């Protein structure tokens, strides 16, 4: 996974992380460590590009929620972009679609960071 960064119009530094494939129990631990490492680099704002995610189970949902909390604890936030129908369904079933903010594109998401 390649991290890129951008600056929002308000000056917030945002790490942009593309995710792909299945985000399930077999990958959640690896992704959790990776996202924790990104946060340890000093990023408080993360944008996860989920446009290539094909499946999201409860472990993946837990990963997103815990990452959101970690971002918030450092004064930042987590946003998603490019949500697929599969990801959207998983978040709607758990009512997390109101907590995890999704934008159509990375550009729109970056502009929306406070």
Buried (B, 14 or more C-beta within 10 A) or exposed (E): EEBEBBEBEEEBBBBBBBBEEBBBEEBBEEBBEBBEEBBEEEBBBBBBBBBEBEBBBEBBBEBBBBBBEBBEEEEBBBBBBBBBEBBBEBBEEBEBBEEBBBBEEBEEBBEBBE
